[in-house]
């Protein structure tokens, strides 16, 4: 999915949480990541540093850091067992 499609998705999914799981303690990198996410249409107040995938719901966004990029995934199913299924929808260059 291209960035424009990501922006379109975010417009239609105004309820979606955005979990940023950067897997690093580098504050500069996390700040840059948040800036890039905002540039790509994710509202800053919806971005939270969180690794607990059990708090995700269908339609939420999970962003991980896979050097040198951010990988954006959308939760398409959360099973009663707690299993979370996601699909990659965008890659954002840092």
C-alpha positions as MATLAB code, in Angstrom:
seq = 'XXXXXXXXXXXXXXXXXXXXXXXXXXXXXXXXXXXXXXXXXXXXXXXXXXXXXXXXXXXXXXXXXXXXXXXXXXXXXXXXXXXXXXXXXXXXXX';
ca = [
       0.000    0.000    0.000;
       1.370    3.426   -0.879;
       1.514    6.378    1.492;
      -1.508    7.962   -0.174;
      -3.499    4.799    0.512;
      -2.251    4.832    4.103;
      -3.503    8.408    4.467;
      -6.844    7.393    2.963;
      -7.101    4.458    5.378;
      -6.301    6.713    8.329;
      -8.949    9.202    7.262;
     -11.563    6.445    7.196;
     -10.323    4.787   10.395;
     -10.407    7.731   12.753;
     -10.872    5.346   15.699;
      -7.602    3.454   15.070;
      -4.852    3.412   17.667;
      -1.266    3.541   16.416;
       1.220    1.512   18.440;
       4.854    2.368   17.741;
       7.144   -0.479   18.770;
      10.596    0.778   17.760;
      12.600   -1.941   19.575;
      15.192    0.644   20.579;
      15.797    3.032   23.424;
      17.306    5.648   21.091;
      15.202    8.739   21.843;
      16.388   10.565   18.704;
      15.289    7.670   16.507;
      11.896    7.501   18.236;
      11.396   11.251   17.752;
      12.277   10.949   14.056;
       9.922    7.989   13.722;
       7.028    9.928   15.264;
       7.726   12.890   12.949;
       7.702   10.629    9.883;
       4.452    8.990   10.999;
       2.797   12.400   11.402;
       4.071   13.407    7.943;
       2.384   10.272    6.595;
      -1.006   11.085    8.071;
      -1.062    9.519   11.528;
      -2.325   12.004   14.095;
       0.286   12.629   16.769;
      -2.184   12.152   19.621;
      -2.928    8.610   18.384;
       0.724    7.491   18.370;
       1.867    5.724   21.510;
       4.964    3.716   22.338;
       3.525    0.332   23.178;
       4.649   -3.251   22.704;
       1.550   -4.972   24.131;
      -0.144   -6.369   21.058;
      -3.002   -7.683   23.213;
      -4.265   -4.096   23.525;
      -4.717   -3.860   19.748;
      -8.150   -4.186   18.147;
      -9.211   -4.863   14.583;
      -8.367   -1.809   12.467;
      -5.552   -0.580   14.710;
      -2.076    0.126   13.384;
       1.154   -1.482   14.599;
       4.424    0.171   13.532;
       7.776   -1.518   14.029;
      11.309   -0.429   13.211;
      13.069   -2.660   10.708;
      16.277   -0.717    9.975;
      16.327    1.562    8.093;
      12.524    1.692    7.693;
       9.309    1.753    9.677;
       6.930   -1.058    8.759;
       3.251   -0.212    9.133;
       0.825   -3.082    9.704;
      -2.949   -3.025   10.106;
      -4.709   -5.483   12.413;
      -7.290   -7.311   10.323;
      -8.354   -9.882   12.910;
      -8.130  -10.420   16.646;
      -9.254  -13.852   17.719;
     -10.939  -14.608   21.053;
      -7.784  -16.541   21.980;
      -5.884  -13.244   21.800;
      -4.072  -14.041   18.560;
      -3.583  -10.859   16.515;
      -3.346  -11.079   12.728;
      -1.822   -8.189   10.812;
      -0.885   -7.350    7.249;
       1.870   -4.988    6.143;
       0.433   -1.962    4.375;
       3.314    0.490    4.084;
       7.016    1.015    4.555;
       8.190    4.465    5.605;
      11.818    5.532    5.152;
      13.475    7.111    8.162;
];
